[in-house]
Amino acid sequence: MNAEELIAQDARAAGFPLAGCAPLTELPRRAFLEGWLADGRAGEMRYLERRAQDRIDPRRAWAWARAIITLAFPYNPPPPPPADWQTTLRGRMAAYAAGRDYHDTVAALQQQLIRRLRARWPEATFKPYVDTGPILEREWAMRGGIGWIGRNTLLLHRHAGSYFFLAELLTDLALAPSPLPADHCGTCTRCLTGCPTGALTEYAMDPRRCISYLTIEHRSAIPVGLRPALENWIFGCDVCQEVCPWNRAARSDADETLAPFLPGLLALDADGFRARFGGTAVTRARRRGLLRNVAVALGNSGNPVAVPPLVAALADREPLVRSHAAWALGRLGGRPARDALDRTLREDPDPNVRAEAVAARAI
């Protein structure tokens, strides 16, 4: 076996069914990345603007590195969506949110792999990354032969679909390139037409409209015009994966953790949030972000049963939660909702909350 085959064998033994290698070089994505950033598509993800040149050529940051080992670790696809969520008031969370934070899981497997590789190459250096650092993961995974970048901007594999995490090992080993995979999207545009917010265009995405971005990375108020399109998504979104033909056979059993009861979430205090979501990927959204999303989902339900928990949320310590609860009450309407909004207009100290209450009162 050559070095690349030995690495793939060790990767499988460590828990990564897909692995590839690529020599480090300057990626031909400079114009795209610069234009993408200049267009403001990073939104509130300002960290993407830092070290942009390192993303194009990792050798700028790691001069010792000669190649990159790309890895894919699968996770369970999403269960069927909760039936009649407007009545049951069940939310939806992206499938990867179930269980332990994937950063921890994948990082532990990487350490196992590094131990195997060091047994073969004791003098070699291996530096792991899991969804961190200035690394364009999908681009390198494609160059490592793991899959092609589809119209939905996700990495796709003909047998594994797209339900897997990506990770990398930078190394000073000299490794041969993998053949670039062909694009198998064909004429299919299901992801483009299925995206609830219209975030996808041909092989490109505007994160500022993406439900995953809006419910996780976006820290401030969700744009009013996009709130109805979130429906009951409260952490991430799987729509562009669910409609993809390469995931046609992927479906797991119902998982209650991914369809939580929304009023119960809205009542979580800081300790309750940590107790329920500590050690999971959901902490990325933080308590105020998750409860903001829950308030929007309840407003989208059209169910008057959601009014009392939303009224209670008008007393939350976070203005972001109170403002979105006010919007949701405006959507639901009714005398109790209007009375609560009137109290908010008189008593809430935050101008943004009062502004949302004014707008909600006018719905």
N, C-alpha and C positions, 0 to 999 in steps of 0.2 A: 504493500500500500504506500501511496505517496503521503506527504504531510497533510494535504487537504482531506484525504480519505480518513486518515487516522483521527483528525480533529472531528470530523463528522461522526465517526464511530464513538469517540469519547463523549461527544455532545449528546448522542442518543442514550448512552449509558447513564449520563447525569440527569436526564429528564427532558432534553430538548430534541424533539423528533425531527426538527428541521434546522439545518445549519449550513452556512456557506462562508466563503472567504473572498476577500477582494484586496488588492494592493491599495494603499492610500495614495490618493492623487487629488488634484483640484477638481471638484465636481463642476460640470458644465451647467450650473444652475444660478450663477451669479446674477445675471440680468433678471431672472425670474424672482429671486429672493429680494433683490433691491427694489424692484417694482412692486412686489407684494407688500413690503414694509412701507414704501413711500405712499402706497394707496391707503395706508392705515388699517390693513387687514389684521394686524396683530391685536387690534382692539385694546383691551386692558392688559394684555399679556406683554407688558413692556420688556420683560426679560428677553424676549425674542429679538429685540433690537440690539441687545448687547452681544458682543463677540460674533457679529454676523460674518465677518471674514473667516473666523475659525470654523464656522459651520460649513463654509464652502471648501476649506482646505484644513482638515484637522492637524496637519503637520505644523501649522503655525503655532498651535498650542502644545503639541506633543512631538517635538522634533525627533525624538528617539524612535517613534512608531513607524513601522513600515507597512503594516497591513491591519485589516480589521476582520474579526470573526463575528459574523452575524448569526443570531440565534432566535428561534421562535418557540414560545411555550404556549400550548393551547389552554383555553378555558371553556367552561360549559356555555353553550349558546343560550339565548333567553328562553324562558318558558312561555307558554301562550299568554297573551295579555289578559289581565283580569276581566272577567265578563261583567258587562253592565257597570263599569266603574263609577258612573255618575250616581247610581243608586247605592252601591256598596262603599263608595268614597275610598277606593283603593288607588294608590299612586303606582307609577312605574319607575323602575330604576334600571340602568344599563346592566347587562348580565355580568360584566366584569366586576361589579361592585359587591357581589356575593362573597362572603368569607373574608379571609385575611387579606390585607393590603398586598396587591400583586408585586409591589416594589420589594417587599420583604421576602415573599415566596421565591421570586425569580432571582434575587440577589443571593439567597442561600444556595440555589442550584448552581449559580455561576461559580460560587466558591468551591463546590464539589468538582466542577469541570476544571477549574484552575488547578486544583490538586492533581487531577489526572494528567493535565497537560504538562505540569512541572515535573511529573515523574518521567515523562518522555523527553522533555527539553529543560533540564535543570537550570540552565543559564538564561533562559528566555524570560521576558517580562510580559505580564498580562494585566491590563487595567480594565476593570469592569464598569459598565454603565447600564442602567435600567431607566429609560425614559428621563434621563438627566444629562446635563452637559451639553455643549454646543455640537451635537451630532444629529445630522439629518437621517434619522433611523430608517425611514422607508426607502430612501434613496440607496443607502448602503445595503439594506436587505435585498433590494432588487439587484444590485450589483453583485451581491453574494449568491444570486441565483435562487433565492427562496421563493420569489413570486414576482408578479408584475403589479404596478400601481394602477388600480382600476379607475373607472369614471367617478366612483365615489371617494376617490383619493386615498383609499385604504389599500394595503398590500393584500393581494389575492393569490391563493394557491389552488390549483385545479382540484386537489383532493381535500385539502384542509380548509378551504374557504378563506374566511378572514377572522375567525374567532381565535386569535392568538396574540400574545404579547411579544414585543420585540425587545431584544437586549443585544449588547455588544461587548466584545473584548478587543481592546487595542493591544497590539503586540509588536515586538521588534523582529518577529520571524518574517522571513521573506516567503510570501505565499502567492501561488498562481491565481489568476482571476477565474471566476466561474462563468460559464456561458450566460449571457443575458437572456432571461425568459421572454417568450413571446407574449403579446397582449391578446387575451382571450375574451375581452369584453364584447367584441364584435359590434353589432348594431344595437345591442341592448341599452336601454336608457331608463330602466325601472328605478334606479336609485335617484336619477334626476327628477323624475315625475313623482316619486314617492316622498321626497323630502318635504316635511310639513311646512318649513319656512322658506323654501326656495334658496337654500344656502349653496346648493351644488349647481355648477355648470360643467361644461365638458372638461373633465380631468382637473377641475379646480374647485375650490370651496372658499366661501367668504365666512370665516369663523364668526364674524359679528352677527350672523343670522343662524348659526348652527345651535341646535338645542343643547348639545353637549357643552359648547362654550358658554352659552347663556346661563346654564344651570350650575356650572362649576367654576370656570375661570373668570367669568364676568362678576365683579364684586359689587357693583352699584345697582341702581334700579334697572330692571329689565325694560327695554323699550315697550311702551304701551301697545304699539301696533303689532308686536310679536307675541304678546302674552297669550291671546286666545289659541295660537298655533301650538303652544306647548302642551295643550290638553292636560293630561295627568302625568307627564314626564317631570320628575322632580330631581333626578340625578342622572345626567347623561341621556343618551338616546341610541337605539339600535335599529332604527327604521331602515337606513341605507344598507345595513347588513341583512336584515330580515327579508327584504325584497330581492336581494341579489341571488341569481340562479346558482351561483357557485356555493351558496349556503342552503340550497333547497332541501337537503336532507338533515339539516342541523336543527334540532329542537330538543330541549330537555324537559323534564317534568316540572310541574308547577312548583314554584319556590316562593313561599310567603314572604321571605325577606326582601324579595324584589317587587312585591306588591303590597307595601305597608298601608295600614289604616291611617289616612291622612289626618283626621282630627287628633289622633294620639300623638303623631309627630309634632303637630302644632303646639302641643302642650308641654313639650320637652324643655326643661331648663338646662343650664350648662352641665350640671352633673348628670342629668338624664341623657343628654346627647353623648357625653363621654362614655357613659355606661353602655349605651346601645351601639355606638358606632366607633368607639375607640379601637385602634388597630386595623381599621378597614379603610378602603379608599374614599369612603364618604366624608371623612374628616377634611378632605381637600376643599370641599365646599364651605366648611365651617358651619357652625350652628345657624348664624344669621342668614347665610346663603341658602341653606337647606329649607329653613322655615319660610323664607321669602318665596321659594319655589312651591312649597306646600300651599301657601296662601293663594298663589296664582292658580294652582290646580283646583283648589276648592272653589274659587271664583268661576272656573271653567265648568264646574260640575252642573250648575243650574239647580242644585239640590238645596232647598231651604234648610235641611238638616245641618248644613255647613255654617249657617249663620251664627249660632251660639259660640262655637270654637273660634270663629273669626272675630266676633265681638270681644272675646277674652283676649285675643291676640293684640287688640288695640292698646292693651296695657303692657305689652312686651317692652323689655328694656331697650331693645334695638329699634331705632327709627326705621331701618330698612324693612323690618318685619311689619311694623305698624302701618307703613305707607302701602305696602302690598296687600295687607289685610283690608285697608280702606278701599282700595281698588276692587278687591274681590266682593266686598259687601255692596258696592255700587252695581256690580254685575248681577248679584243675586236679587237685590231689591227687597221690597217689603218694609213694613212699618218698623220692626225691630232693627233692621239694618240702617234705615234712615235716622232713627233716633240715636243710634250709636255714632253715626257719622256726624250728626249735629253736636254731640258731646265732644267729639274729637276736634271739631272746628273751634269750640269754645275753650278747650282745656289742653290740647296737646302743645308742648313747647317747641316742637320742631316744625320749621316752615315747610319743609318738604312733605311731611306727613299731612299738614293742613292743606297744602296744595293738592295732594292726592284726594283728600276728603272732599274738597270743593269740586274737583272733576268727577269724583264718584257720585256725588250728590246730584250732578247734572245728567247722569246717564239715564 
